[in-house]
Amino acid sequence: MKFGMRTPSLKKSIKARTTGKLKRSIKKAINPLYGKKGMGMIKNPKKAIYNKVYKKTTFSFFDLFK
């Protein structure tokens, strides 16, 4: 598990900003449970717990300027 600052990745940042509204709206039309709170814990509890702990123990480079 990582502690401290996350390594910034320009490639992942661009991907997260561009894969968006259209793709999410299509998934939501097909699956009414898509994007609902708590679905991660039901689908994959191990990954959901890891992500929750990771988010609490690390911070972004951009958080330094907030």
mmCIF file of the N, C-alpha and C atoms, coordinates in Angstrom:
data_MODEL
# 
_entry.id   MODEL 
# 
loop_
_atom_site.group_PDB 
_atom_site.id 
_atom_site.type_symbol 
_atom_site.label_atom_id 
_atom_site.label_alt_id 
_atom_site.label_comp_id 
_atom_site.label_asym_id 
_atom_site.label_entity_id 
_atom_site.label_seq_id 
_atom_site.pdbx_PDB_ins_code 
_atom_site.Cartn_x 
_atom_site.Cartn_y 
_atom_site.Cartn_z 
_atom_site.occupancy 
_atom_site.B_iso_or_equiv 
_atom_site.pdbx_formal_charge 
_atom_site.auth_seq_id 
_atom_site.auth_comp_id 
_atom_site.auth_asym_id 
_atom_site.auth_atom_id 
_atom_site.pdbx_PDB_model_num 
ATOM 1   N N  . MET A 1 1  ? 0.849   -1.185 0.000   1.00 0.00 ? 1  MET A N  1 
ATOM 2   C CA . MET A 1 1  ? 0.000   0.000  0.000   1.00 0.00 ? 1  MET A CA 1 
ATOM 3   C C  . MET A 1 1  ? 0.887   1.239  0.000   1.00 0.00 ? 1  MET A C  1 
ATOM 4   N N  . LYS A 1 2  ? 0.483   2.214  -0.773  1.00 0.00 ? 2  LYS A N  1 
ATOM 5   C CA . LYS A 1 2  ? 1.256   3.447  -0.897  1.00 0.00 ? 2  LYS A CA 1 
ATOM 6   C C  . LYS A 1 2  ? 0.803   4.465  0.149   1.00 0.00 ? 2  LYS A C  1 
ATOM 7   N N  . PHE A 1 3  ? 1.759   5.218  0.668   1.00 0.00 ? 3  PHE A N  1 
ATOM 8   C CA . PHE A 1 3  ? 1.486   6.325  1.577   1.00 0.00 ? 3  PHE A CA 1 
ATOM 9   C C  . PHE A 1 3  ? 2.149   7.558  1.019   1.00 0.00 ? 3  PHE A C  1 
ATOM 10  N N  . GLY A 1 4  ? 1.490   8.694  1.126   1.00 0.00 ? 4  GLY A N  1 
ATOM 11  C CA . GLY A 1 4  ? 2.086   9.937  0.657   1.00 0.00 ? 4  GLY A CA 1 
ATOM 12  C C  . GLY A 1 4  ? 1.540   10.365 -0.691  1.00 0.00 ? 4  GLY A C  1 
ATOM 13  N N  . MET A 1 5  ? 2.382   11.067 -1.464  1.00 0.00 ? 5  MET A N  1 
ATOM 14  C CA . MET A 1 5  ? 1.935   11.643 -2.724  1.00 0.00 ? 5  MET A CA 1 
ATOM 15  C C  . MET A 1 5  ? 1.886   10.610 -3.841  1.00 0.00 ? 5  MET A C  1 
ATOM 16  N N  . ARG A 1 6  ? 0.776   10.641 -4.620  1.00 0.00 ? 6  ARG A N  1 
ATOM 17  C CA . ARG A 1 6  ? 0.655   9.779  -5.791  1.00 0.00 ? 6  ARG A CA 1 
ATOM 18  C C  . ARG A 1 6  ? 1.511   10.345 -6.911  1.00 0.00 ? 6  ARG A C  1 
ATOM 19  N N  . THR A 1 7  ? 2.076   9.475  -7.731  1.00 0.00 ? 7  THR A N  1 
ATOM 20  C CA . THR A 1 7  ? 2.882   9.906  -8.876  1.00 0.00 ? 7  THR A CA 1 
ATOM 21  C C  . THR A 1 7  ? 1.941   10.411 -9.962  1.00 0.00 ? 7  THR A C  1 
ATOM 22  N N  . PRO A 1 8  ? 2.101   11.666 -10.394 1.00 0.00 ? 8  PRO A N  1 
ATOM 23  C CA . PRO A 1 8  ? 1.201   12.189 -11.415 1.00 0.00 ? 8  PRO A CA 1 
ATOM 24  C C  . PRO A 1 8  ? 1.419   11.516 -12.765 1.00 0.00 ? 8  PRO A C  1 
ATOM 25  N N  . SER A 1 9  ? 0.333   11.235 -13.492 1.00 0.00 ? 9  SER A N  1 
ATOM 26  C CA . SER A 1 9  ? 0.397   10.620 -14.808 1.00 0.00 ? 9  SER A CA 1 
ATOM 27  C C  . SER A 1 9  ? -0.454  11.437 -15.770 1.00 0.00 ? 9  SER A C  1 
ATOM 28  N N  . LEU A 1 10 ? 0.172   12.088 -16.722 1.00 0.00 ? 10 LEU A N  1 
ATOM 29  C CA . LEU A 1 10 ? -0.531  12.912 -17.694 1.00 0.00 ? 10 LEU A CA 1 
ATOM 30  C C  . LEU A 1 10 ? -1.457  12.066 -18.563 1.00 0.00 ? 10 LEU A C  1 
ATOM 31  N N  . LYS A 1 11 ? -0.989  10.881 -18.963 1.00 0.00 ? 11 LYS A N  1 
ATOM 32  C CA . LYS A 1 11 ? -1.773  9.984  -19.813 1.00 0.00 ? 11 LYS A CA 1 
ATOM 33  C C  . LYS A 1 11 ? -3.083  9.569  -19.132 1.00 0.00 ? 11 LYS A C  1 
ATOM 34  N N  . LYS A 1 12 ? -3.010  9.163  -17.870 1.00 0.00 ? 12 LYS A N  1 
ATOM 35  C CA . LYS A 1 12 ? -4.197  8.735  -17.136 1.00 0.00 ? 12 LYS A CA 1 
ATOM 36  C C  . LYS A 1 12 ? -5.133  9.908  -16.857 1.00 0.00 ? 12 LYS A C  1 
ATOM 37  N N  . SER A 1 13 ? -4.561  11.076 -16.634 1.00 0.00 ? 13 SER A N  1 
ATOM 38  C CA . SER A 1 13 ? -5.358  12.266 -16.377 1.00 0.00 ? 13 SER A CA 1 
ATOM 39  C C  . SER A 1 13 ? -6.192  12.644 -17.598 1.00 0.00 ? 13 SER A C  1 
ATOM 40  N N  . ILE A 1 14 ? -5.578  12.609 -18.778 1.00 0.00 ? 14 ILE A N  1 
ATOM 41  C CA . ILE A 1 14 ? -6.287  12.922 -20.020 1.00 0.00 ? 14 ILE A CA 1 
ATOM 42  C C  . ILE A 1 14 ? -7.363  11.880 -20.292 1.00 0.00 ? 14 ILE A C  1 
ATOM 43  N N  . LYS A 1 15 ? -7.047  10.604 -20.080 1.00 0.00 ? 15 LYS A N  1 
ATOM 44  C CA . LYS A 1 15 ? -7.993  9.511  -20.304 1.00 0.00 ? 15 LYS A CA 1 
ATOM 45  C C  . LYS A 1 15 ? -9.226  9.668  -19.414 1.00 0.00 ? 15 LYS A C  1 
ATOM 46  N N  . ALA A 1 16 ? -9.014  10.042 -18.165 1.00 0.00 ? 16 ALA A N  1 
ATOM 47  C CA . ALA A 1 16 ? -10.121 10.199 -17.220 1.00 0.00 ? 16 ALA A CA 1 
ATOM 48  C C  . ALA A 1 16 ? -11.019 11.366 -17.609 1.00 0.00 ? 16 ALA A C  1 
ATOM 49  N N  . ARG A 1 17 ? -10.470 12.398 -18.200 1.00 0.00 ? 17 ARG A N  1 
ATOM 50  C CA . ARG A 1 17 ? -11.263 13.570 -18.564 1.00 0.00 ? 17 ARG A CA 1 
ATOM 51  C C  . ARG A 1 17 ? -11.999 13.408 -19.886 1.00 0.00 ? 17 ARG A C  1 
ATOM 52  N N  . THR A 1 18 ? -11.492 12.547 -20.786 1.00 0.00 ? 18 THR A N  1 
ATOM 53  C CA . THR A 1 18 ? -12.090 12.424 -22.111 1.00 0.00 ? 18 THR A CA 1 
ATOM 54  C C  . THR A 1 18 ? -13.054 11.254 -22.238 1.00 0.00 ? 18 THR A C  1 
ATOM 55  N N  . THR A 1 19 ? -12.885 10.199 -21.432 1.00 0.00 ? 19 THR A N  1 
ATOM 56  C CA . THR A 1 19 ? -13.812 9.068  -21.476 1.00 0.00 ? 19 THR A CA 1 
ATOM 57  C C  . THR A 1 19 ? -14.913 9.413  -20.500 1.00 0.00 ? 19 THR A C  1 
ATOM 58  N N  . GLY A 1 20 ? -16.020 9.928  -21.010 1.00 0.00 ? 20 GLY A N  1 
ATOM 59  C CA . GLY A 1 20 ? -16.924 10.466 -20.030 1.00 0.00 ? 20 GLY A CA 1 
ATOM 60  C C  . GLY A 1 20 ? -18.377 10.312 -20.272 1.00 0.00 ? 20 GLY A C  1 
ATOM 61  N N  . LYS A 1 21 ? -19.024 11.456 -20.449 1.00 0.00 ? 21 LYS A N  1 
ATOM 62  C CA . LYS A 1 21 ? -20.465 11.585 -20.384 1.00 0.00 ? 21 LYS A CA 1 
ATOM 63  C C  . LYS A 1 21 ? -21.214 10.586 -21.266 1.00 0.00 ? 21 LYS A C  1 
ATOM 64  N N  . LEU A 1 22 ? -20.830 10.450 -22.516 1.00 0.00 ? 22 LEU A N  1 
ATOM 65  C CA . LEU A 1 22 ? -21.532 9.565  -23.448 1.00 0.00 ? 22 LEU A CA 1 
ATOM 66  C C  . LEU A 1 22 ? -21.446 8.105  -23.006 1.00 0.00 ? 22 LEU A C  1 
ATOM 67  N N  . LYS A 1 23 ? -20.220 7.669  -22.660 1.00 0.00 ? 23 LYS A N  1 
ATOM 68  C CA . LYS A 1 23 ? -20.011 6.277  -22.247 1.00 0.00 ? 23 LYS A CA 1 
ATOM 69  C C  . LYS A 1 23 ? -20.806 5.963  -20.973 1.00 0.00 ? 23 LYS A C  1 
ATOM 70  N N  . ARG A 1 24 ? -20.803 6.890  -20.007 1.00 0.00 ? 24 ARG A N  1 
ATOM 71  C CA . ARG A 1 24 ? -21.550 6.675  -18.765 1.00 0.00 ? 24 ARG A CA 1 
ATOM 72  C C  . ARG A 1 24 ? -23.049 6.645  -19.010 1.00 0.00 ? 24 ARG A C  1 
ATOM 73  N N  . SER A 1 25 ? -23.535 7.517  -19.905 1.00 0.00 ? 25 SER A N  1 
ATOM 74  C CA . SER A 1 25 ? -24.975 7.549  -20.164 1.00 0.00 ? 25 SER A CA 1 
ATOM 75  C C  . SER A 1 25 ? -25.452 6.267  -20.847 1.00 0.00 ? 25 SER A C  1 
ATOM 76  N N  . ILE A 1 26 ? -24.634 5.700  -21.726 1.00 0.00 ? 26 ILE A N  1 
ATOM 77  C CA . ILE A 1 26 ? -24.975 4.430  -22.383 1.00 0.00 ? 26 ILE A CA 1 
ATOM 78  C C  . ILE A 1 26 ? -25.028 3.296  -21.358 1.00 0.00 ? 26 ILE A C  1 
ATOM 79  N N  . LYS A 1 27 ? -24.014 3.228  -20.489 1.00 0.00 ? 27 LYS A N  1 
ATOM 80  C CA . LYS A 1 27 ? -23.993 2.180  -19.467 1.00 0.00 ? 27 LYS A CA 1 
ATOM 81  C C  . LYS A 1 27 ? -25.178 2.299  -18.517 1.00 0.00 ? 27 LYS A C  1 
ATOM 82  N N  . LYS A 1 28 ? -25.542 3.540  -18.166 1.00 0.00 ? 28 LYS A N  1 
ATOM 83  C CA . LYS A 1 28 ? -26.655 3.760  -17.245 1.00 0.00 ? 28 LYS A CA 1 
ATOM 84  C C  . LYS A 1 28 ? -27.987 3.364  -17.885 1.00 0.00 ? 28 LYS A C  1 
ATOM 85  N N  . ALA A 1 29 ? -28.112 3.555  -19.205 1.00 0.00 ? 29 ALA A N  1 
ATOM 86  C CA . ALA A 1 29 ? -29.337 3.168  -19.911 1.00 0.00 ? 29 ALA A CA 1 
ATOM 87  C C  . ALA A 1 29 ? -29.499 1.647  -19.944 1.00 0.00 ? 29 ALA A C  1 
ATOM 88  N N  . ILE A 1 30 ? -28.382 0.937  -20.042 1.00 0.00 ? 30 ILE A N  1 
ATOM 89  C CA . ILE A 1 30 ? -28.403 -0.521 -20.095 1.00 0.00 ? 30 ILE A CA 1 
ATOM 90  C C  . ILE A 1 30 ? -28.576 -1.123 -18.700 1.00 0.00 ? 30 ILE A C  1 
ATOM 91  N N  . ASN A 1 31 ? -27.835 -0.590 -17.730 1.00 0.00 ? 31 ASN A N  1 
ATOM 92  C CA . ASN A 1 31 ? -27.821 -1.135 -16.380 1.00 0.00 ? 31 ASN A CA 1 
ATOM 93  C C  . ASN A 1 31 ? -28.293 -0.062 -15.387 1.00 0.00 ? 31 ASN A C  1 
ATOM 94  N N  . PRO A 1 32 ? -29.497 -0.183 -14.833 1.00 0.00 ? 32 PRO A N  1 
ATOM 95  C CA . PRO A 1 32 ? -30.003 0.853  -13.928 1.00 0.00 ? 32 PRO A CA 1 
ATOM 96  C C  . PRO A 1 32 ? -29.221 0.972  -12.616 1.00 0.00 ? 32 PRO A C  1 
ATOM 97  N N  . LEU A 1 33 ? -28.437 -0.037 -12.258 1.00 0.00 ? 33 LEU A N  1 
ATOM 98  C CA . LEU A 1 33 ? -27.646 0.018  -11.029 1.00 0.00 ? 33 LEU A CA 1 
ATOM 99  C C  . LEU A 1 33 ? -26.261 0.620  -11.249 1.00 0.00 ? 33 LEU A C  1 
ATOM 100 N N  . TYR A 1 34 ? -25.898 0.910  -12.521 1.00 0.00 ? 34 TYR A N  1 
ATOM 101 C CA . TYR A 1 34 ? -24.576 1.444  -12.831 1.00 0.00 ? 34 TYR A CA 1 
ATOM 102 C C  . TYR A 1 34 ? -24.384 2.812  -12.183 1.00 0.00 ? 34 TYR A C  1 
ATOM 103 N N  . GLY A 1 35 ? -23.283 2.963  -11.464 1.00 0.00 ? 35 GLY A N  1 
ATOM 104 C CA . GLY A 1 35 ? -22.933 4.253  -10.881 1.00 0.00 ? 35 GLY A CA 1 
ATOM 105 C C  . GLY A 1 35 ? -23.600 4.560  -9.563  1.00 0.00 ? 35 GLY A C  1 
ATOM 106 N N  . LYS A 1 36 ? -24.353 3.642  -9.016  1.00 0.00 ? 36 LYS A N  1 
ATOM 107 C CA . LYS A 1 36 ? -25.015 3.886  -7.744  1.00 0.00 ? 36 LYS A CA 1 
ATOM 108 C C  . LYS A 1 36 ? -24.027 3.678  -6.596  1.00 0.00 ? 36 LYS A C  1 
ATOM 109 N N  . LYS A 1 37 ? -24.242 4.394  -5.522  1.00 0.00 ? 37 LYS A N  1 
ATOM 110 C CA . LYS A 1 37 ? -23.365 4.318  -4.360  1.00 0.00 ? 37 LYS A CA 1 
ATOM 111 C C  . LYS A 1 37 ? -23.419 2.920  -3.743  1.00 0.00 ? 37 LYS A C  1 
ATOM 112 N N  . GLY A 1 38 ? -22.246 2.365  -3.439  1.00 0.00 ? 38 GLY A N  1 
ATOM 113 C CA . GLY A 1 38 ? -22.166 1.067  -2.799  1.00 0.00 ? 38 GLY A CA 1 
ATOM 114 C C  . GLY A 1 38 ? -22.083 -0.109 -3.750  1.00 0.00 ? 38 GLY A C  1 
ATOM 115 N N  . MET A 1 39 ? -22.193 0.119  -5.049  1.00 0.00 ? 39 MET A N  1 
ATOM 116 C CA . MET A 1 39 ? -22.147 -0.969 -6.026  1.00 0.00 ? 39 MET A CA 1 
ATOM 117 C C  . MET A 1 39 ? -20.755 -1.605 -6.091  1.00 0.00 ? 39 MET A C  1 
ATOM 118 N N  . GLY A 1 40 ? -19.718 -0.824 -5.857  1.00 0.00 ? 40 GLY A N  1 
ATOM 119 C CA . GLY A 1 40 ? -18.358 -1.358 -5.877  1.00 0.00 ? 40 GLY A CA 1 
ATOM 120 C C  . GLY A 1 40 ? -18.153 -2.412 -4.797  1.00 0.00 ? 40 GLY A C  1 
ATOM 121 N N  . MET A 1 41 ? -18.749 -2.165 -3.640  1.00 0.00 ? 41 MET A N  1 
ATOM 122 C CA . MET A 1 41 ? -18.625 -3.110 -2.525  1.00 0.00 ? 41 MET A CA 1 
ATOM 123 C C  . MET A 1 41 ? -19.342 -4.418 -2.835  1.00 0.00 ? 41 MET A C  1 
ATOM 124 N N  . ILE A 1 42 ? -20.415 -4.347 -3.582  1.00 0.00 ? 42 ILE A N  1 
ATOM 125 C CA . ILE A 1 42 ? -21.167 -5.557 -3.946  1.00 0.00 ? 42 ILE A CA 1 
ATOM 126 C C  . ILE A 1 42 ? -20.439 -6.335 -5.039  1.00 0.00 ? 42 ILE A C  1 
ATOM 127 N N  . LYS A 1 43 ? -19.944 -5.612 -6.063  1.00 0.00 ? 43 LYS A N  1 
ATOM 128 C CA . LYS A 1 43 ? -19.295 -6.273 -7.200  1.00 0.00 ? 43 LYS A CA 1 
ATOM 129 C C  . LYS A 1 43 ? -17.944 -6.872 -6.838  1.00 0.00 ? 43 LYS A C  1 
ATOM 130 N N  . ASN A 1 44 ? -17.102 -6.083 -6.153  1.00 0.00 ? 44 ASN A N  1 
ATOM 131 C CA . ASN A 1 44 ? -15.746 -6.532 -5.845  1.00 0.00 ? 44 ASN A CA 1 
ATOM 132 C C  . ASN A 1 44 ? -15.309 -5.922 -4.511  1.00 0.00 ? 44 ASN A C  1 
ATOM 133 N N  . PRO A 1 45 ? -15.644 -6.565 -3.386  1.00 0.00 ? 45 PRO A N  1 
ATOM 134 C CA . PRO A 1 45 ? -15.370 -5.978 -2.071  1.00 0.00 ? 45 PRO A CA 1 
ATOM 135 C C  . PRO A 1 45 ? -13.889 -5.739 -1.791  1.00 0.00 ? 45 PRO A C  1 
ATOM 136 N N  . LYS A 1 46 ? -13.024 -6.651 -2.251  1.00 0.00 ? 46 LYS A N  1 
ATOM 137 C CA . LYS A 1 46 ? -11.588 -6.516 -1.997  1.00 0.00 ? 46 LYS A CA 1 
ATOM 138 C C  . LYS A 1 46 ? -11.042 -5.241 -2.648  1.00 0.00 ? 46 LYS A C  1 
ATOM 139 N N  . LYS A 1 47 ? -11.413 -5.011 -3.892  1.00 0.00 ? 47 LYS A N  1 
ATOM 140 C CA . LYS A 1 47 ? -10.962 -3.827 -4.626  1.00 0.00 ? 47 LYS A CA 1 
ATOM 141 C C  . LYS A 1 47 ? -11.548 -2.552 -4.019  1.00 0.00 ? 47 LYS A C  1 
ATOM 142 N N  . ALA A 1 48 ? -12.815 -2.603 -3.602  1.00 0.00 ? 48 ALA A N  1 
ATOM 143 C CA . ALA A 1 48 ? -13.478 -1.437 -3.017  1.00 0.00 ? 48 ALA A CA 1 
ATOM 144 C C  . ALA A 1 48 ? -12.800 -1.007 -1.720  1.00 0.00 ? 48 ALA A C  1 
ATOM 145 N N  . ILE A 1 49 ? -12.445 -1.973 -0.878  1.00 0.00 ? 49 ILE A N  1 
ATOM 146 C CA . ILE A 1 49 ? -11.769 -1.665 0.389   1.00 0.00 ? 49 ILE A CA 1 
ATOM 147 C C  . ILE A 1 49 ? -10.378 -1.102 0.122   1.00 0.00 ? 49 ILE A C  1 
ATOM 148 N N  . TYR A 1 50 ? -9.648  -1.723 -0.822  1.00 0.00 ? 50 TYR A N  1 
ATOM 149 C CA . TYR A 1 50 ? -8.308  -1.243 -1.181  1.00 0.00 ? 50 TYR A CA 1 
ATOM 150 C C  . TYR A 1 50 ? -8.379  0.206  -1.662  1.00 0.00 ? 50 TYR A C  1 
ATOM 151 N N  . ASN A 1 51 ? -9.330  0.511  -2.553  1.00 0.00 ? 51 ASN A N  1 
ATOM 152 C CA . ASN A 1 51 ? -9.456  1.858  -3.098  1.00 0.00 ? 51 ASN A CA 1 
ATOM 153 C C  . ASN A 1 51 ? -9.800  2.884  -2.026  1.00 0.00 ? 51 ASN A C  1 
ATOM 154 N N  . LYS A 1 52 ? -10.641 2.492  -1.077  1.00 0.00 ? 52 LYS A N  1 
ATOM 155 C CA . LYS A 1 52 ? -11.025 3.398  0.005   1.00 0.00 ? 52 LYS A CA 1 
ATOM 156 C C  . LYS A 1 52 ? -9.814  3.742  0.884   1.00 0.00 ? 52 LYS A C  1 
ATOM 157 N N  . VAL A 1 53 ? -9.033  2.726  1.226   1.00 0.00 ? 53 VAL A N  1 
ATOM 158 C CA . VAL A 1 53 ? -7.836  2.946  2.047   1.00 0.00 ? 53 VAL A CA 1 
ATOM 159 C C  . VAL A 1 53 ? -6.800  3.753  1.269   1.00 0.00 ? 53 VAL A C  1 
ATOM 160 N N  . TYR A 1 54 ? -6.617  3.439  -0.012  1.00 0.00 ? 54 TYR A N  1 
ATOM 161 C CA . TYR A 1 54 ? -5.640  4.134  -0.867  1.00 0.00 ? 54 TYR A CA 1 
ATOM 162 C C  . TYR A 1 54 ? -5.968  5.620  -0.955  1.00 0.00 ? 54 TYR A C  1 
ATOM 163 N N  . LYS A 1 55 ? -7.260  5.927  -1.120  1.00 0.00 ? 55 LYS A N  1 
ATOM 164 C CA . LYS A 1 55 ? -7.680  7.325  -1.237  1.00 0.00 ? 55 LYS A CA 1 
ATOM 165 C C  . LYS A 1 55 ? -7.425  8.100  0.049   1.00 0.00 ? 55 LYS A C  1 
ATOM 166 N N  . LYS A 1 56 ? -7.532  7.417  1.200   1.00 0.00 ? 56 LYS A N  1 
ATOM 167 C CA . LYS A 1 56 ? -7.319  8.087  2.480   1.00 0.00 ? 56 LYS A CA 1 
ATOM 168 C C  . LYS A 1 56 ? -5.839  8.241  2.834   1.00 0.00 ? 56 LYS A C  1 
ATOM 169 N N  . THR A 1 57 ? -4.971  7.369  2.295   1.00 0.00 ? 57 THR A N  1 
ATOM 170 C CA . THR A 1 57 ? -3.556  7.395  2.676   1.00 0.00 ? 57 THR A CA 1 
ATOM 171 C C  . THR A 1 57 ? -2.668  8.127  1.677   1.00 0.00 ? 57 THR A C  1 
ATOM 172 N N  . THR A 1 58 ? -3.211  8.523  0.514   1.00 0.00 ? 58 THR A N  1 
ATOM 173 C CA . THR A 1 58 ? -2.409  9.219  -0.475  1.00 0.00 ? 58 THR A CA 1 
ATOM 174 C C  . THR A 1 58 ? -3.050  10.559 -0.821  1.00 0.00 ? 58 THR A C  1 
ATOM 175 N N  . PHE A 1 59 ? -2.277  11.409 -1.491  1.00 0.00 ? 59 PHE A N  1 
ATOM 176 C CA . PHE A 1 59 ? -2.801  12.687 -1.951  1.00 0.00 ? 59 PHE A CA 1 
ATOM 177 C C  . PHE A 1 59 ? -2.177  13.015 -3.296  1.00 0.00 ? 59 PHE A C  1 
ATOM 178 N N  . SER A 1 60 ? -2.843  13.868 -4.042  1.00 0.00 ? 60 SER A N  1 
ATOM 179 C CA . SER A 1 60 ? -2.413  14.241 -5.380  1.00 0.00 ? 60 SER A CA 1 
ATOM 180 C C  . SER A 1 60 ? -1.424  15.393 -5.325  1.00 0.00 ? 60 SER A C  1 
ATOM 181 N N  . PHE A 1 61 ? -0.641  15.521 -6.366  1.00 0.00 ? 61 PHE A N  1 
ATOM 182 C CA . PHE A 1 61 ? 0.279   16.649 -6.515  1.00 0.00 ? 61 PHE A CA 1 
ATOM 183 C C  . PHE A 1 61 ? -0.496  17.965 -6.499  1.00 0.00 ? 61 PHE A C  1 
ATOM 184 N N  . PHE A 1 62 ? -1.677  17.950 -7.105  1.00 0.00 ? 62 PHE A N  1 
ATOM 185 C CA . PHE A 1 62 ? -2.491  19.165 -7.204  1.00 0.00 ? 62 PHE A CA 1 
ATOM 186 C C  . PHE A 1 62 ? -3.146  19.528 -5.887  1.00 0.00 ? 62 PHE A C  1 
ATOM 187 N N  . ASP A 1 63 ? -3.251  18.587 -4.948  1.00 0.00 ? 63 ASP A N  1 
ATOM 188 C CA . ASP A 1 63 ? -3.791  18.884 -3.626  1.00 0.00 ? 63 ASP A CA 1 
ATOM 189 C C  . ASP A 1 63 ? -2.864  19.813 -2.842  1.00 0.00 ? 63 ASP A C  1 
ATOM 190 N N  . LEU A 1 64 ? -1.596  19.845 -3.218  1.00 0.00 ? 64 LEU A N  1 
ATOM 191 C CA . LEU A 1 64 ? -0.640  20.725 -2.537  1.00 0.00 ? 64 LEU A CA 1 
ATOM 192 C C  . LEU A 1 64 ? -0.955  22.204 -2.759  1.00 0.00 ? 64 LEU A C  1 
ATOM 193 N N  . PHE A 1 65 ? -1.647  22.512 -3.856  1.00 0.00 ? 65 PHE A N  1 
ATOM 194 C CA . PHE A 1 65 ? -1.939  23.896 -4.213  1.00 0.00 ? 65 PHE A CA 1 
ATOM 195 C C  . PHE A 1 65 ? -3.335  24.351 -3.818  1.00 0.00 ? 65 PHE A C  1 
ATOM 196 N N  . LYS A 1 66 ? -4.101  23.487 -3.159  1.00 0.00 ? 66 LYS A N  1 
ATOM 197 C CA . LYS A 1 66 ? -5.452  23.850 -2.723  1.00 0.00 ? 66 LYS A CA 1 
ATOM 198 C C  . LYS A 1 66 ? -5.420  24.574 -1.397  1.00 0.00 ? 66 LYS A C  1 
# 
